[in-house]
Amino acid sequence: MLTGGRICSGRVRERNTKIVRKKKAEVVRAFGKLACEGCAFDFAERYGERTQGYIECHHTVPLCDLKKGRRTQASDLALVCSNCHRMIHRRRRWLSMSELQALA
């Protein structure tokens, strides 16, 4: 069974957890914390140490749209809270990050 994979046009694309960790580390280095790129919600600030390091990762370039052989880059990812992630995917055509930020 695949975990975190997605079937795209008959092929499977696996999510790369290393790139997610890299993205989170880059954001912590730059800003000192993980906060939603849509609404600025910070799980650790709201819920305490139990949620330190927790945030969802959104692929701004859908895995199905990546050209064969192209790997996801940290710049292809956005860190978002659960609510913002649901709103991005609420309807097809997904919201871009700038569209989501305009709503927040």
Buried (B, 14 or more C-beta within 10 A) or exposed (E): EEEEEBEEEEEEBEBEEEBBEBBBEBBEEEEEBBBBBBBEBBBBEEEEEEBEEBBBBBBBBEBEEBEEEEEBEBEBBBBBBEBBBEBBEEEEEBBEBEEBBEEE
